[in-house]
Amino acid sequence: SHCKVFYLISPIVADTHDEAVAKRDRWFNDPQYVEYMLAEISSITEIDFKQFDLDEPVPEVWTNGERGSLEAFLSGGKDKTLRE
C-alpha cells in the first residue's frame, strides 16, 4: 500500500460539493483566516510574516526554512498584499 502526503493542501470535506463550497467561503471570509494562513506559512518558512503590514506588498525575504514553499507562496500572491 502507498500513502501520499500533501503538505500544503487543506482539504475541505463535506457531504456535497455545494456544502464544501459554502464551508470554504465561510472559512475564507473569517477574519482569523489571514492570521491562520500567516501562522502556517511562517511555521514552514521560518519567517514571521506578522512583522509585515498586511496591507503593504511583501518585502523581499530570505529563509533557511522551506524555500520552495516560500517561493510558491510569494509567486501565488505576486503584486498582492498579505491580506489579499
Biopython code that builds the backbone (N, CA, C, O; Angstrom):
import numpy as np
from Bio.PDB.StructureBuilder import StructureBuilder

atoms = [
    (1, "SER", "N", (0.841, -1.189, 0.000)),
    (1, "SER", "CA", (0.000, 0.000, 0.000)),
    (1, "SER", "C", (0.879, 1.243, 0.000)),
    (1, "SER", "O", (2.044, 1.195, 0.393)),
    (2, "HIS", "N", (0.310, 2.346, -0.442)),
    (2, "HIS", "CA", (1.037, 3.604, -0.556)),
    (2, "HIS", "C", (0.281, 4.713, 0.164)),
    (2, "HIS", "O", (-0.943, 4.684, 0.287)),
    (3, "CYS", "N", (1.027, 5.662, 0.621)),
    (3, "CYS", "CA", (0.427, 6.830, 1.269)),
    (3, "CYS", "C", (1.092, 8.068, 0.697)),
    (3, "CYS", "O", (2.314, 8.201, 0.756)),
    (4, "LYS", "N", (0.303, 8.969, 0.148)),
    (4, "LYS", "CA", (0.828, 10.224, -0.375)),
    (4, "LYS", "C", (0.522, 11.328, 0.623)),
    (4, "LYS", "O", (-0.583, 11.408, 1.161)),
    (5, "VAL", "N", (1.503, 12.170, 0.861)),
    (5, "VAL", "CA", (1.346, 13.264, 1.811)),
    (5, "VAL", "C", (1.465, 14.580, 1.056)),
    (5, "VAL", "O", (2.460, 14.815, 0.370)),
    (6, "PHE", "N", (0.471, 15.428, 1.174)),
    (6, "PHE", "CA", (0.466, 16.744, 0.554)),
    (6, "PHE", "C", (0.563, 17.779, 1.665)),
    (6, "PHE", "O", (-0.404, 18.015, 2.389)),
    (7, "TYR", "N", (1.721, 18.388, 1.795)),
    (7, "TYR", "CA", (1.979, 19.268, 2.917)),
    (7, "TYR", "C", (1.222, 20.593, 2.877)),
    (7, "TYR", "O", (0.854, 21.111, 3.931)),
    (8, "LEU", "N", (0.983, 21.148, 1.714)),
    (8, "LEU", "CA", (0.374, 22.473, 1.643)),
    (8, "LEU", "C", (-1.065, 22.433, 1.154)),
    (8, "LEU", "O", (-1.557, 23.403, 0.578)),
    (9, "ILE", "N", (-1.719, 21.343, 1.375)),
    (9, "ILE", "CA", (-3.113, 21.213, 0.964)),
    (9, "ILE", "C", (-3.984, 21.130, 2.209)),
    (9, "ILE", "O", (-3.696, 20.376, 3.139)),
    (10, "SER", "N", (-5.036, 21.907, 2.211)),
    (10, "SER", "CA", (-6.008, 21.863, 3.304)),
    (10, "SER", "C", (-7.345, 21.445, 2.712)),
    (10, "SER", "O", (-8.134, 22.302, 2.315)),
    (11, "PRO", "N", (-7.613, 20.152, 2.646)),
    (11, "PRO", "CA", (-8.860, 19.708, 2.032)),
    (11, "PRO", "C", (-10.074, 20.167, 2.832)),
    (11, "PRO", "O", (-10.036, 20.261, 4.059)),
    (12, "ILE", "N", (-11.131, 20.444, 2.115)),
    (12, "ILE", "CA", (-12.402, 20.815, 2.733)),
    (12, "ILE", "C", (-13.355, 19.658, 2.458)),
    (12, "ILE", "O", (-13.683, 19.367, 1.308)),
    (13, "VAL", "N", (-13.786, 19.014, 3.512)),
    (13, "VAL", "CA", (-14.597, 17.812, 3.386)),
    (13, "VAL", "C", (-16.032, 18.121, 3.793)),
    (13, "VAL", "O", (-16.282, 18.726, 4.836)),
    (14, "ALA", "N", (-16.965, 17.697, 2.954)),
    (14, "ALA", "CA", (-18.391, 17.855, 3.240)),
    (14, "ALA", "C", (-19.141, 16.766, 2.483)),
    (14, "ALA", "O", (-18.563, 16.064, 1.653)),
    (15, "ASP", "N", (-20.412, 16.633, 2.770)),
    (15, "ASP", "CA", (-21.216, 15.590, 2.125)),
    (15, "ASP", "C", (-21.459, 15.865, 0.646)),
    (15, "ASP", "O", (-21.547, 14.934, -0.154)),
    (16, "THR", "N", (-21.569, 17.155, 0.276)),
    (16, "THR", "CA", (-21.813, 17.506, -1.121)),
    (16, "THR", "C", (-20.846, 18.603, -1.551)),
    (16, "THR", "O", (-20.216, 19.263, -0.724)),
    (17, "HIS", "N", (-20.745, 18.778, -2.861)),
    (17, "HIS", "CA", (-19.894, 19.840, -3.411)),
    (17, "HIS", "C", (-20.373, 21.211, -2.928)),
    (17, "HIS", "O", (-19.563, 22.047, -2.525)),
    (18, "ASP", "N", (-21.693, 21.442, -2.970)),
    (18, "ASP", "CA", (-22.237, 22.739, -2.544)),
    (18, "ASP", "C", (-21.931, 23.025, -1.075)),
    (18, "ASP", "O", (-21.613, 24.159, -0.716)),
    (19, "GLU", "N", (-22.025, 22.009, -0.234)),
    (19, "GLU", "CA", (-21.699, 22.194, 1.183)),
    (19, "GLU", "C", (-20.214, 22.504, 1.361)),
    (19, "GLU", "O", (-19.844, 23.317, 2.208)),
    (20, "ALA", "N", (-19.370, 21.862, 0.567)),
    (20, "ALA", "CA", (-17.929, 22.127, 0.642)),
    (20, "ALA", "C", (-17.617, 23.551, 0.198)),
    (20, "ALA", "O", (-16.786, 24.223, 0.809)),
    (21, "VAL", "N", (-18.273, 24.012, -0.856)),
    (21, "VAL", "CA", (-18.071, 25.385, -1.330)),
    (21, "VAL", "C", (-18.536, 26.378, -0.269)),
    (21, "VAL", "O", (-17.851, 27.368, -0.011)),
    (22, "ALA", "N", (-19.685, 26.131, 0.345)),
    (22, "ALA", "CA", (-20.187, 27.020, 1.401)),
    (22, "ALA", "C", (-19.233, 27.035, 2.594)),
    (22, "ALA", "O", (-18.976, 28.090, 3.174)),
    (23, "LYS", "N", (-18.714, 25.874, 2.954)),
    (23, "LYS", "CA", (-17.760, 25.783, 4.064)),
    (23, "LYS", "C", (-16.483, 26.558, 3.733)),
    (23, "LYS", "O", (-15.949, 27.281, 4.573)),
    (24, "ARG", "N", (-16.004, 26.396, 2.499)),
    (24, "ARG", "CA", (-14.811, 27.121, 2.058)),
    (24, "ARG", "C", (-15.032, 28.630, 2.123)),
    (24, "ARG", "O", (-14.174, 29.368, 2.606)),
    (25, "ASP", "N", (-16.183, 29.083, 1.635)),
    (25, "ASP", "CA", (-16.479, 30.516, 1.644)),
    (25, "ASP", "C", (-16.550, 31.060, 3.065)),
    (25, "ASP", "O", (-16.044, 32.150, 3.332)),
    (26, "ARG", "N", (-17.172, 30.315, 3.983)),
    (26, "ARG", "CA", (-17.217, 30.743, 5.389)),
    (26, "ARG", "C", (-15.814, 30.830, 5.967)),
    (26, "ARG", "O", (-15.478, 31.774, 6.682)),
    (27, "TRP", "N", (-15.005, 29.837, 5.649)),
    (27, "TRP", "CA", (-13.642, 29.779, 6.169)),
    (27, "TRP", "C", (-12.801, 30.937, 5.634)),
    (27, "TRP", "O", (-12.126, 31.622, 6.403)),
    (28, "PHE", "N", (-12.840, 31.160, 4.303)),
    (28, "PHE", "CA", (-12.034, 32.215, 3.698)),
    (28, "PHE", "C", (-12.480, 33.608, 4.120)),
    (28, "PHE", "O", (-11.666, 34.532, 4.130)),
    (29, "ASN", "N", (-13.741, 33.782, 4.466)),
    (29, "ASN", "CA", (-14.247, 35.090, 4.881)),
    (29, "ASN", "C", (-14.097, 35.339, 6.373)),
    (29, "ASN", "O", (-14.423, 36.425, 6.853)),
    (30, "ASP", "N", (-13.616, 34.364, 7.105)),
    (30, "ASP", "CA", (-13.389, 34.516, 8.543)),
    (30, "ASP", "C", (-12.173, 35.416, 8.758)),
    (30, "ASP", "O", (-11.114, 35.155, 8.187)),
    (31, "PRO", "N", (-12.302, 36.478, 9.575)),
    (31, "PRO", "CA", (-11.167, 37.380, 9.815)),
    (31, "PRO", "C", (-9.930, 36.665, 10.365)),
    (31, "PRO", "O", (-8.809, 37.140, 10.182)),
    (32, "GLN", "N", (-10.123, 35.547, 11.024)),
    (32, "GLN", "CA", (-8.982, 34.817, 11.574)),
    (32, "GLN", "C", (-8.261, 33.977, 10.522)),
    (32, "GLN", "O", (-7.183, 33.444, 10.784)),
    (33, "TYR", "N", (-8.849, 33.860, 9.342)),
    (33, "TYR", "CA", (-8.236, 33.052, 8.285)),
    (33, "TYR", "C", (-6.858, 33.587, 7.892)),
    (33, "TYR", "O", (-5.913, 32.813, 7.741)),
    (34, "VAL", "N", (-6.740, 34.915, 7.723)),
    (34, "VAL", "CA", (-5.454, 35.510, 7.346)),
    (34, "VAL", "C", (-4.406, 35.180, 8.397)),
    (34, "VAL", "O", (-3.290, 34.783, 8.064)),
    (35, "GLU", "N", (-4.763, 35.344, 9.668)),
    (35, "GLU", "CA", (-3.819, 35.037, 10.743)),
    (35, "GLU", "C", (-3.437, 33.561, 10.736)),
    (35, "GLU", "O", (-2.271, 33.222, 10.940)),
    (36, "TYR", "N", (-4.391, 32.697, 10.507)),
    (36, "TYR", "CA", (-4.121, 31.261, 10.448)),
    (36, "TYR", "C", (-3.140, 30.942, 9.316)),
    (36, "TYR", "O", (-2.160, 30.226, 9.520)),
    (37, "MET", "N", (-3.412, 31.477, 8.128)),
    (37, "MET", "CA", (-2.556, 31.190, 6.982)),
    (37, "MET", "C", (-1.154, 31.756, 7.178)),
    (37, "MET", "O", (-0.171, 31.118, 6.803)),
    (38, "LEU", "N", (-1.055, 32.948, 7.762)),
    (38, "LEU", "CA", (0.267, 33.521, 8.019)),
    (38, "LEU", "C", (1.034, 32.682, 9.034)),
    (38, "LEU", "O", (2.246, 32.510, 8.908)),
    (39, "ALA", "N", (0.341, 32.164, 10.029)),
    (39, "ALA", "CA", (0.994, 31.293, 11.011)),
    (39, "ALA", "C", (1.490, 30.017, 10.334)),
    (39, "ALA", "O", (2.583, 29.539, 10.639)),
    (40, "GLU", "N", (0.699, 29.467, 9.422)),
    (40, "GLU", "CA", (1.096, 28.253, 8.707)),
    (40, "GLU", "C", (2.347, 28.491, 7.863)),
    (40, "GLU", "O", (3.319, 27.742, 7.965)),
    (41, "ILE", "N", (2.321, 29.531, 7.033)),
    (41, "ILE", "CA", (3.463, 29.782, 6.153)),
    (41, "ILE", "C", (4.675, 30.234, 6.963)),
    (41, "ILE", "O", (5.810, 29.954, 6.577)),
    (42, "SER", "N", (4.454, 30.923, 8.069)),
    (42, "SER", "CA", (5.561, 31.317, 8.946)),
    (42, "SER", "C", (6.238, 30.087, 9.531)),
    (42, "SER", "O", (7.465, 30.026, 9.609)),
    (43, "SER", "N", (5.448, 29.118, 9.938)),
    (43, "SER", "CA", (5.982, 27.883, 10.513)),
    (43, "SER", "C", (6.820, 27.112, 9.495)),
    (43, "SER", "O", (7.879, 26.581, 9.828)),
    (44, "ILE", "N", (6.345, 27.056, 8.275)),
    (44, "ILE", "CA", (7.024, 26.298, 7.225)),
    (44, "ILE", "C", (8.305, 26.991, 6.770)),
    (44, "ILE", "O", (9.328, 26.341, 6.554)),
    (45, "THR", "N", (8.241, 28.315, 6.626)),
    (45, "THR", "CA", (9.371, 29.054, 6.055)),
    (45, "THR", "C", (10.328, 29.618, 7.098)),
    (45, "THR", "O", (11.421, 30.069, 6.757)),
    (46, "GLU", "N", (9.925, 29.596, 8.366)),
    (46, "GLU", "CA", (10.707, 30.181, 9.455)),
    (46, "GLU", "C", (10.843, 31.699, 9.317)),
    (46, "GLU", "O", (11.837, 32.280, 9.753)),
    (47, "ILE", "N", (9.844, 32.334, 8.711)),
    (47, "ILE", "CA", (9.772, 33.792, 8.604)),
    (47, "ILE", "C", (8.518, 34.235, 9.335)),
    (47, "ILE", "O", (7.437, 33.699, 9.089)),
    (48, "ASP", "N", (8.644, 35.201, 10.229)),
    (48, "ASP", "CA", (7.488, 35.711, 10.961)),
    (48, "ASP", "C", (6.774, 36.751, 10.098)),
    (48, "ASP", "O", (7.154, 37.922, 10.089)),
    (49, "PHE", "N", (5.748, 36.323, 9.379)),
    (49, "PHE", "CA", (5.036, 37.226, 8.481)),
    (49, "PHE", "C", (4.176, 38.240, 9.230)),
    (49, "PHE", "O", (3.723, 39.216, 8.631)),
    (50, "LYS", "N", (3.941, 38.032, 10.523)),
    (50, "LYS", "CA", (3.167, 39.013, 11.298)),
    (50, "LYS", "C", (3.931, 40.315, 11.475)),
    (50, "LYS", "O", (3.344, 41.328, 11.853)),
    (51, "GLN", "N", (5.238, 40.302, 11.205)),
    (51, "GLN", "CA", (6.030, 41.519, 11.330)),
    (51, "GLN", "C", (5.757, 42.500, 10.190)),
    (51, "GLN", "O", (6.135, 43.669, 10.274)),
    (52, "PHE", "N", (5.106, 42.035, 9.131)),
    (52, "PHE", "CA", (4.857, 42.869, 7.963)),
    (52, "PHE", "C", (3.435, 43.427, 7.985)),
    (52, "PHE", "O", (2.513, 42.789, 8.493)),
    (53, "ASP", "N", (3.274, 44.606, 7.436)),
    (53, "ASP", "CA", (1.961, 45.243, 7.315)),
    (53, "ASP", "C", (1.105, 44.408, 6.361)),
    (53, "ASP", "O", (1.536, 44.090, 5.253)),
    (54, "LEU", "N", (-0.098, 44.058, 6.790)),
    (54, "LEU", "CA", (-0.986, 43.224, 5.970)),
    (54, "LEU", "C", (-1.433, 43.903, 4.684)),
    (54, "LEU", "O", (-1.825, 43.232, 3.728)),
    (55, "ASP", "N", (-1.376, 45.235, 4.655)),
    (55, "ASP", "CA", (-1.888, 45.970, 3.502)),
    (55, "ASP", "C", (-0.787, 46.579, 2.639)),
    (55, "ASP", "O", (-1.051, 47.455, 1.815)),
    (56, "GLU", "N", (0.437, 46.118, 2.829)),
    (56, "GLU", "CA", (1.571, 46.554, 2.014)),
    (56, "GLU", "C", (2.122, 45.344, 1.262)),
    (56, "GLU", "O", (1.965, 44.209, 1.711)),
    (57, "PRO", "N", (2.767, 45.585, 0.118)),
    (57, "PRO", "CA", (3.402, 44.455, -0.578)),
    (57, "PRO", "C", (4.435, 43.786, 0.327)),
    (57, "PRO", "O", (5.052, 44.440, 1.168)),
    (58, "VAL", "N", (4.611, 42.505, 0.150)),
    (58, "VAL", "CA", (5.573, 41.754, 0.957)),
    (58, "VAL", "C", (6.983, 42.168, 0.532)),
    (58, "VAL", "O", (7.309, 42.134, -0.655)),
    (59, "PRO", "N", (7.815, 42.555, 1.492)),
    (59, "PRO", "CA", (9.188, 42.916, 1.126)),
    (59, "PRO", "C", (9.974, 41.677, 0.700)),
    (59, "PRO", "O", (9.525, 40.548, 0.898)),
    (60, "GLU", "N", (11.130, 41.897, 0.125)),
    (60, "GLU", "CA", (11.979, 40.776, -0.259)),
    (60, "GLU", "C", (12.429, 40.053, 1.002)),
    (60, "GLU", "O", (12.931, 40.679, 1.935)),
    (61, "VAL", "N", (12.254, 38.756, 1.032)),
    (61, "VAL", "CA", (12.610, 37.963, 2.207)),
    (61, "VAL", "C", (13.470, 36.779, 1.780)),
    (61, "VAL", "O", (13.461, 36.371, 0.619)),
    (62, "TRP", "N", (14.206, 36.243, 2.736)),
    (62, "TRP", "CA", (15.064, 35.089, 2.520)),
    (62, "TRP", "C", (14.930, 34.177, 3.721)),
    (62, "TRP", "O", (14.662, 34.644, 4.828)),
    (63, "THR", "N", (15.114, 32.883, 3.520)),
    (63, "THR", "CA", (14.931, 31.955, 4.630)),
    (63, "THR", "C", (15.904, 30.782, 4.576)),
    (63, "THR", "O", (16.379, 30.389, 3.510)),
    (64, "ASN", "N", (16.181, 30.243, 5.739)),
    (64, "ASN", "CA", (16.872, 28.959, 5.844)),
    (64, "ASN", "C", (15.842, 27.838, 5.944)),
    (64, "ASN", "O", (16.192, 26.658, 5.968)),
    (65, "GLY", "N", (14.567, 28.224, 6.003)),
    (65, "GLY", "CA", (13.476, 27.258, 6.087)),
    (65, "GLY", "C", (13.151, 26.702, 4.707)),
    (65, "GLY", "O", (14.024, 26.619, 3.843)),
    (66, "GLU", "N", (11.926, 26.332, 4.508)),
    (66, "GLU", "CA", (11.463, 25.703, 3.274)),
    (66, "GLU", "C", (11.365, 26.748, 2.165)),
    (66, "GLU", "O", (10.395, 27.504, 2.103)),
    (67, "ARG", "N", (12.358, 26.788, 1.301)),
    (67, "ARG", "CA", (12.425, 27.808, 0.243)),
    (67, "ARG", "C", (11.401, 27.578, -0.863)),
    (67, "ARG", "O", (10.842, 28.536, -1.396)),
    (68, "GLY", "N", (11.152, 26.329, -1.208)),
    (68, "GLY", "CA", (10.171, 26.047, -2.253)),
    (68, "GLY", "C", (8.788, 26.540, -1.867)),
    (68, "GLY", "O", (8.064, 27.093, -2.695)),
    (69, "SER", "N", (8.424, 26.339, -0.614)),
    (69, "SER", "CA", (7.122, 26.815, -0.130)),
    (69, "SER", "C", (7.072, 28.332, -0.124)),
    (69, "SER", "O", (6.051, 28.926, -0.469)),
    (70, "LEU", "N", (8.178, 28.962, 0.269)),
    (70, "LEU", "CA", (8.234, 30.427, 0.262)),
    (70, "LEU", "C", (8.064, 30.955, -1.153)),
    (70, "LEU", "O", (7.284, 31.879, -1.382)),
    (71, "GLU", "N", (8.785, 30.378, -2.099)),
    (71, "GLU", "CA", (8.683, 30.824, -3.489)),
    (71, "GLU", "C", (7.272, 30.624, -4.033)),
    (71, "GLU", "O", (6.748, 31.493, -4.730)),
    (72, "ALA", "N", (6.657, 29.493, -3.722)),
    (72, "ALA", "CA", (5.290, 29.233, -4.187)),
    (72, "ALA", "C", (4.313, 30.223, -3.571)),
    (72, "ALA", "O", (3.430, 30.736, -4.258)),
    (73, "PHE", "N", (4.466, 30.493, -2.282)),
    (73, "PHE", "CA", (3.596, 31.438, -1.584)),
    (73, "PHE", "C", (3.723, 32.829, -2.193)),
    (73, "PHE", "O", (2.718, 33.483, -2.470)),
    (74, "LEU", "N", (4.953, 33.280, -2.400)),
    (74, "LEU", "CA", (5.171, 34.625, -2.929)),
    (74, "LEU", "C", (4.752, 34.737, -4.389)),
    (74, "LEU", "O", (4.197, 35.761, -4.786)),
    (75, "SER", "N", (5.002, 33.719, -5.192)),
    (75, "SER", "CA", (4.628, 33.797, -6.606)),
    (75, "SER", "C", (3.113, 33.728, -6.783)),
    (75, "SER", "O", (2.572, 34.303, -7.728)),
    (76, "GLY", "N", (2.427, 33.029, -5.881)),
    (76, "GLY", "CA", (0.967, 32.953, -5.950)),
    (76, "GLY", "C", (0.294, 34.264, -5.601)),
    (76, "GLY", "O", (-0.852, 34.498, -5.985)),
    (77, "GLY", "N", (0.995, 35.117, -4.878)),
    (77, "GLY", "CA", (0.438, 36.406, -4.490)),
    (77, "GLY", "C", (1.243, 37.562, -5.031)),
    (77, "GLY", "O", (1.303, 38.631, -4.422)),
    (78, "LYS", "N", (1.868, 37.344, -6.190)),
    (78, "LYS", "CA", (2.718, 38.382, -6.774)),
    (78, "LYS", "C", (1.933, 39.681, -6.934)),
    (78, "LYS", "O", (0.819, 39.692, -7.456)),
    (79, "ASP", "N", (2.536, 40.767, -6.477)),
    (79, "ASP", "CA", (1.942, 42.108, -6.538)),
    (79, "ASP", "C", (0.697, 42.242, -5.657)),
    (79, "ASP", "O", (-0.118, 43.137, -5.877)),
    (80, "LYS", "N", (0.544, 41.368, -4.672)),
    (80, "LYS", "CA", (-0.576, 41.457, -3.738)),
    (80, "LYS", "C", (-0.047, 41.687, -2.335)),
    (80, "LYS", "O", (1.129, 41.458, -2.056)),
    (81, "THR", "N", (-0.921, 42.138, -1.465)),
    (81, "THR", "CA", (-0.563, 42.292, -0.061)),
    (81, "THR", "C", (-0.807, 40.968, 0.656)),
    (81, "THR", "O", (-1.415, 40.056, 0.095)),
    (82, "LEU", "N", (-0.335, 40.866, 1.886)),
    (82, "LEU", "CA", (-0.583, 39.647, 2.655)),
    (82, "LEU", "C", (-2.075, 39.431, 2.884)),
    (82, "LEU", "O", (-2.547, 38.294, 2.856)),
    (83, "ARG", "N", (-2.816, 40.504, 3.108)),
    (83, "ARG", "CA", (-4.258, 40.364, 3.337)),
    (83, "ARG", "C", (-4.958, 39.824, 2.088)),
    (83, "ARG", "O", (-5.896, 39.033, 2.188)),
    (84, "GLU", "N", (-4.500, 40.254, 0.921)),
    (84, "GLU", "CA", (-5.115, 39.791, -0.331)),
    (84, "GLU", "C", (-4.779, 38.337, -0.584)),
    (84, "GLU", "O", (-5.208, 37.771, -1.590)),
]
sb = StructureBuilder()
sb.init_structure("model")
sb.init_model(0)
sb.init_chain("A")
sb.init_seg("    ")
for serial, (resi, resn, name, xyz) in enumerate(atoms, 1):
    if name == "N":
        sb.init_residue(resn, " ", resi, " ")
    sb.init_atom(name, np.array(xyz, "f"), 0.0, 1.0, " ", f" {name:<3s}", serial, name[0])
structure = sb.get_structure()
